[in-house]
């Protein structure tokens, strides 16, 4: 049996997962808030300056 055939057989024999998107989205938001992020007040990166700054010699 080849490598791809073994992987295919393994995928077919593995049980299917049931996904609860409602519960997972709540957990995702809670996980982000624990890391210090907020979906209500997102932190954005500062804008890049338009002018080119010459290095000091």
C-alpha positions in Angstrom: 0.0 0.0 0.0 1.3 3.5 -0.9 1.4 6.4 1.4 -1.5 8.2 -0.1 -3.7 5.1 0.0 -2.9 4.7 3.7 -3.8 8.3 4.4 -7.1 7.8 2.5 -7.9 4.7 4.4 -7.2 6.4 7.7 -9.4 9.4 6.8 -12.3 7.1 5.9 -12.0 5.0 9.1 -11.9 8.0 11.4 -15.2 9.0 13.1 -16.8 12.2 11.9 -16.9 15.2 14.3 -20.1 17.1 15.0 -19.4 20.8 15.1 -21.4 23.2 17.4 -20.6 26.5 15.8 -22.6 28.5 18.4 -20.6 27.1 21.4 -17.3 27.3 19.5 -17.8 31.0 18.7 -18.4 31.8 22.3 -15.3 29.9 23.4 -13.3 31.7 20.7 -14.4 35.1 21.9 -13.7 34.2 25.5 -10.2 32.9 24.5 -9.5 36.2 22.7 -10.6 38.2 25.7 -8.3 36.2 28.0 -5.4 37.1 25.7 -6.2 40.8 26.0 -8.0 41.4 22.7 -11.5 42.8 22.3 -13.9 42.5 19.3 -15.7 45.7 20.3 -12.6 47.9 20.5 -10.0 46.5 18.1 -6.4 47.7 18.2 -5.2 48.9 14.8 -1.7 49.4 13.6 -0.5 53.0 13.2 -0.4 54.5 9.7 2.8 54.5 7.8 4.3 58.0 7.3 3.9 59.4 3.7 7.3 61.1 3.6 10.6 59.3 3.4 12.9 59.9 6.4 16.5 60.3 5.5 19.0 58.6 7.9 21.3 60.8 9.9 24.9 60.4 9.0 
